[in-house]
Amino acid sequence: MKTRFSIGDTIFWYCDIEQCTHQAKVKFVNFAGAGYPDINYEVSTVCCGKEQTIFVDENDAMKEEF
């Protein structure tokens, strides 16, 4: 299955809680290919004041900050 990003790529996404854009390097790509493909990117970042592992949906991941 083809994904938009790979391990080591830097991705950006918008955080609704903090109302800002975050960035991090992809640590792992999770995907389920049965039926409708479900793809997300596992990243570690500081969000909401603490270090977290976050799963960013492929539809929310961006190549650059907006």
ChimeraX attribute file (.defattr): number of C-alpha atoms within 10 A of each C-alpha:
attribute: neighborCount
match mode: 1-to-1
recipient: residues
	/A:1	7
	/A:2	7
	/A:3	12
	/A:4	11
	/A:5	18
	/A:6	15
	/A:7	13
	/A:8	12
	/A:9	12
	/A:10	17
	/A:11	22
	/A:12	18
	/A:13	21
	/A:14	17
	/A:15	13
	/A:16	8
	/A:17	8
	/A:18	11
	/A:19	8
	/A:20	11
	/A:21	14
	/A:22	15
	/A:23	19
	/A:24	17
	/A:25	18
	/A:26	20
	/A:27	16
	/A:28	14
	/A:29	17
	/A:30	15
	/A:31	15
	/A:32	11
	/A:33	9
	/A:34	7
	/A:35	6
	/A:36	7
	/A:37	9
	/A:38	13
	/A:39	19
	/A:40	21
	/A:41	23
	/A:42	17
	/A:43	21
	/A:44	15
	/A:45	15
	/A:46	13
	/A:47	14
	/A:48	10
	/A:49	8
	/A:50	8
	/A:51	10
	/A:52	12
	/A:53	13
	/A:54	15
	/A:55	16
	/A:56	20
	/A:57	14
	/A:58	19
	/A:59	11
	/A:60	13
	/A:61	19
	/A:62	17
	/A:63	13
	/A:64	11
	/A:65	13
	/A:66	9
